[in-house]
Amino acid sequence: MAKKVEEPQYIMSALNTPMLNYKAYVMNWQEKIMTFLIAFIVGGIVGLTFYGGQFRDAEGAATDATQISNIVIFVIVGMIANFAFFPIRKKQLQKKRCMQLTRQFRSLLEALAVSLSSGMNIPESLSSAYDDLKVEYSDDAYIVAEVKEMIDGIQNNVPIEDMMVSLGERSEIDDIKNFGIVFDICYRAGGNMKDIVRRTNDIISEKIEIGEEIETALSSNKTQFNAMMVIPVVLVLLLRVMSSSFAASFATMPGIIAITIAIGFFGAAYKLGQKIMDIKG
């Protein structure tokens, strides 16, 4: 099987400028540290809840071996949770970034539609949209950097349609990619750019509104799902604290096997629930 090639974080533009590749998300050090700490601590606590308290003496008292095993379990399960949660968190952050880019691209189309309706051409409309976007967003916003690169490209005789296609290819978003292709064809053929921009803006706005309505409708279900994922861990923790005989059963071989199988089903249910709750753009 061929090894999967990782996407680069940046792709060089026609102006030899490193432009963000939205298909690849690279976590910064703050995100990495927070993700590691949360996954390690939560995973360690869950590990102790289900597997802690091994090697007690005949009277049920903790021994030195119990303390050592608890530390080992905390570290091992915490590291496993860290490796498991990192891709999940990375995917969440990438999805959030794509949503931000989609909303910002909609703002670009709105600004372009207004400028084109007033009789401006595409280069003039981009310059006008750039000024509007800097007011609406910060200077380091994704779409502001993209539009600035397009304006610089026009000034250096780089075809605007090529840069729009480049944004679509890097965006990981079908609407932006399709707009880039249509923009390329129609701009070269002298099509009605005002109608194309307006219709694309209407389509993206409608999809965002529908997505928000679905998210609102599912918000209570997601809350219930998250609660159901936490409740079993809390119940087991309470039972272990309140009942020494129940806690002792976890230290037996049948108890370890049973709890491992239960965690397997628990993990499968979580994955299935995530797929059901996932909203495809």
C-alpha positions, 0 to 999 in steps of 0.5 A: 500500500502506497504511503499517504503523502501529507499536504504541505501547510503552505503552497507557493503562489504565482507571486512566490508567496507562501499561501495557506493550504486549507487542506492541511491543518498544523496546530500551533504550540498553544493548541498542542499543549492544551490538547495534550494536557486535556487528553492526558489528564482526562484519559488518565482519570478514566483509566484509573476509574476503570483499571485502578486499584490493582494489587491490593492485599487480602484485606483490600488495602492499597499496597506499594504495588497498587500505587505504582500500578495506578501511576503506570495506568494513569500514564499509559492510558493518558498517552493512549488518549492523547494519541487518539484525541489529537487527530479528532481535535485537529479535524475539529479545528480544520472544520472550524477554519473551513467554516470561517473561510466560507463565511468570509468568502460569502462576505467577499462575494457580497462586496463584489456583487455590490461593486459590480452592480455599480459598474466597476470591473473585476479588478476595481471590485476586488480593490473595493471589496478589500477595503470593505473586508479590512473593516469587517475582519482583521488584517490577518483574516484568511480572506483579507490575505487572499484578496490582497494576493489577488490584487498584487497578482493583478498588478504583476500581470498574473491572471485573476482567474488563475488565482481564483482557481488556486484559492478554490484548490487550496480551500477544501471547500466545494463551493469555493472550488466550483466558483473558481472553475466557473469564474475561470471559464466565464471570465475568459469567455466574457460572461456575465460576472455580476450574475455569477457572483450574485448567484454563488453568493445566494447559494453559499448563504442558503447553505450556511443558513440551512446548516445553522438551522440543522445545528440548532435542531441537533443542539439538544441531541448533541448535549444529550449525546455528550452527557451519555458519554460522560454518565457511565464514567461518573457512575462507575467512579461513584460505585467504586468510591461508595462500594469497596466490594464493587471496586474489588471486582475490577481488580480481578481478571474477569473484571478487567476483561469485562471492562475492556470489552465494555470500553470497546463497545463504548468507543464504537458507540462514540464513533457511530454517534459522531458520524450521525451528528456530523453535518456535511457541508 
